[in-house]
């Protein structure tokens, strides 16, 4: 259970920053899935390491959580930017 939670936490920043960078949530999710799957497949070649679908799932969940946090962050930033634009308009508009 601790490893599952650690895998989630590890991929939250990835989903967050990829979503911020490309401004598309699905790119953040896709990168999380591809990177997680790649890491797990590479573990097949490392002695003492075991690749499991559960690890891919937990990493992807972390990436999705990061994407959701980024979407909330972007929404708040856009709302504040619109509010600033409204506040800067001359009176009468």
N, C-alpha and C positions, 0 to 999 in steps of 0.2 A: 504494500500500500504506500509506503514511503517513496519507493522508486517511481510509482505511478504519479504521485503528486509532484515529485521532483522533475519528471519529464514534462509535465504540464507547465510548471513554472519556468522551465528552461526555454520553452518555445513561445511563451507570451511576448517577450520583447521582439522576437522575429516577426510574428504576425502584426504587432503594433507598428514597427518601423517600416515594414514592407508596404503596409496599407497606407501609411502616411506618405511614403515616397512616391507611390504610383497613384494614390487617391482612388484606388479600386479595391474593394474588399475581397473580391474573388482572386485577385493576384496574390494577396496575402495568404489566403487559404491554400491556393495551388502551390505556392512556394513551400509552405509548411508541409504539405503532403509529400511533395517531391523530395525535399531535403530529408524528412524523417524516413521515408522509404529508402533513400540512398544510404543513409547512415546505418540503417538496420541491415541492408544487403551487404554492406562492407564488413559488418561484424561477422558474417559467415566465414570470412577468411582470417579472422583473428582468433588465436587459441584462447580458450577460456571465456569467450563471449558468445552469447546466445541471442539471436534475432527472433523477436516475437511480434506477432500482430498487435498484441496489447501495447507494446512500446510505440508502434506507429499510431495507434489510436490515441494514446495519452499525449504524444507530441502534437498530433493534429488538433486535439482539443485545446491545448495550450495556444497553438497558432490562431485558432478561431476566437478564443477569448481575447487575444491581443488585437485581432481585427475588430472585434466589437468595441473594445476600449478606444481604438483609434477612430472608429466611426462616431462614437459619442464625442470624442475630443474635436473632431472635424466639424461636427454639427454645432457644438458650442462656439467654436472659433468663427464659423460662418455667421451665426446668429449675432455674435458680438460685433463682427465687421459690418453687418447690416445696420445694427443699432448705431454705430459710430457714424455711418453714412447719413442716417436719418438725423442725427444730432448736429451734423455739420451743414445741413441745408439752411439756406437763408429763410427768414420768416416769410410766410405767405406762400410757400411752395407745398 
